[in-house]
Amino acid sequence: MSIGMILLTVLALLILFGVGERVLDRMHLTDRQALFMVAAIFVGGWLPDIEIGRVSVNIGGALVPLGLCVYLLVRAGTGKERVRALVAAVLTGAAVYLIGRLMPADPIQTIVDPNYVYGLAAGVIAYLLGRSRRAAFFAGVVGVLLADIAVAALNWSRGIDQTLHLGSAGALDAVVISGLLAVLLAEFIGEAIERMTTGRASDPMEDGAIETGRRKR
């Protein structure tokens, strides 16, 4: 089982035990919705890719995360947050693309799987640019996919016949790692900054969260 699938399993268990409830509140997700998304990504990752011409799309590694990203973008608190999320996604994608250019062409020459490097880098960059949990997750996931699209587009422009794989195999790991890491950084670092500047923990309702009492488990 890949690291992405392991992280999804751990995430599902944490949600079941009520851990991370405030994070879900701020992302406008109930426990049931979050578990459904985790299950959809997990199961979809094992399903055959959808092939359209020279593009191959994985359901769990691309379609489901993108669907969640669209939902988060629509539910963003302000237009400014939406713009920040979109800009952060483009810049994250550019950064991951450049990192990929610096990585050895042969994965065997690297100590760590390149997809893990892309995921970690995207998660950190997405947090720094996106700031909010929703924007950070959006930037982390979309940024990784944009980097893959950029690589394929460059190869096509050079006359190289290749298939663009979105969310397949190791790419799913990168998507999961980047999205989760971006949200975790936004939660813990953002909370620490809030405590240092105001002397109190931030109020989940200030981020447009749903009321905890109305959450469905």
N, C-alpha and C positions, 0 to 999 in steps of 0.2 A: 504494500500500500504506500502511495506517495505521500510526501509531507503535506501536500494540500489536502488530501483525503483525511489524514490524521488530524489536521487542524480543524477540519469541518466536524469530525467526530467529537473532538474535545469541546468545540463550540456548542454543539447540540447538547452535550451533557451539562455544560455550564448554564445554558438557558433553562434546561429542565429543572435545575436546582435553584433557579432564581438569581443566578449571578449575572451581573451586567444589566440589571433592569433599567437603571437610569440611562445607560447608553442607548438601549432600545427605545426608551421614551423620547430621547432627543432625535432619534432617527425616524420617529413616527411609526414604529413597528410594535405590534403586540407580540407576546411570546409565541402564539400560534403562527402568526405571520412569519416570524423569524425562523421558527422550526421548519415551516413549509419551504422557505427559501433555501435553507441549509440542505434539506432533503432533496430539493429539486436540483441543486448544484451537484450534490453527491451522486444521485442516480443519473442525472443527465451527463455527468462526466464519463459514464460507462457506456452510454448509448452511441450508436454509429453517428459520425459527423454528417451534417447536411452539406452536400456538395452542389455548388452552383457555378458551373464553368470552372475557372481556376481558383475558386474560393471554397474552402472547406471550413464550415462553422460547427464548433462543438456546442451542444445544448447547455451542458453544465458549466463549461469553461468560458462561454461567451454570451449566449442568448439570455440565460437566466440572470447573470450578473448585470448585463446591460439593461434588462427589464427593471431590475431593482434600482439601477442608477437613474433611469428615467423617472421612476416613482419618487426617488429622493430629490431629484431636481425640481419636479413639479411641486413637491411639498416644502421646498426651501422657504425659509421665513421671509426673505426679501429678494427683490430683483438683484440687488447688489451681491447677495450670496450666490445667486445663479450665475451671474457673470464671473464671479471669482472662481466658482467651480469649473466653468468652461475654460477659462484662461489657465487655471492650474492644471487641468487635464492636458491641454496642448503643451504647456511647458514641461510637465512631467513626461509626456511622450517624447519630447525632443531630448530631454536629459537621458532617458532610458535608451533612446536610439544612439546617442553619442557614446554612452557606456558600452553598448553592444559593439560599436566600431572599435573601441579600445580593447575589448576582450579578444583573446586568441581565437582564430577561426576554427581551430580544432578543439572541441570540448574536452578531449582527453588531456590537453595541455593545462587545463585549469584544475585547481584543487577543489573548488566548490562548483556545483552545477550552476551554469550561467543563469538559468531561470530563477534560482534562489537569489542570485546577485541582483537581477532585474527587479524581482519582487521586493527585496529589502530596500533597494535604492528608490524605487517608485513610492514605497510606503513613506519613507522619510521625506522625500521631496514633496509628495502630495500633502503631507501634514503641514510642512513649512509654508506652502503656497495656499492651501485650502483653508487652513485654520479650524473651521467648524468641523464637526464630525461628519455631517452629510457631505460637505464639499470635499473633505479629505478622502472619504471613501470613493466618491465619484471620480476624483482626480486620479486616485491610485489605480482603480480598475480600468477606466477609460484610457488613461495614459499608457498602460502596458499594451492594450489592444492597438492604440494609435501607433505605437512604436513598431509593432509587427506589420501594420499596414504600410508604414513608411518604408520599411526594408523591402517589402514585396514590390511596392510602386517603383522604387529605385531600380530593382533588378529587372522589372518589366521594361522600364525606360531604356535599359541597356541591352534589351533583346534577349534576356535570360528567361527561359520558359520555366516557371516554377508555380507551385500551388500555394496560395496564401492560406495558412492554417491559423484560425482564430480560436484560442482556448483549448487547443488539443494538447494531449500528453503533458509535457512539462510546462506549457504555457498556462495550463489551469493552475498549477502550483504558483506561478508568478502572479496570476490574477488574485488568487486567494490570499497569498502572503501580503501583497501590496495593499489590498483593501482592508484586511484585518489590522495590519501594522499601522496604517494611516489613522484608523479610528482609535486604536489603543494610545497612540502618541497624542492625538487630539484630546482624549479623555484624561490621561494622567498628567501630561505636561500642562494642558489647558487648565485643569483643576488646581495644579500647584501654583500656576501664575495667578489664578483667581484668588487663592488663599493669601498669597504674598501681597497682592495689591489692595485687597479689600478686607482681609482678615477673616473671611468667612468662605464657606463652600458655595459654589454657584448653585442657583435654583434651577432645577430641570425645566420648570415652566417658563423660564426666561428664554429658552431656546425653542419655544413653540411646541413643547412636548404634549402628548396626550395625558390626561389625568391618570395617575397610577391606579386609582380606585376603579377606573373603568376598563382596565386591562383585562383581556380574556386569556386565561391560561389553558 
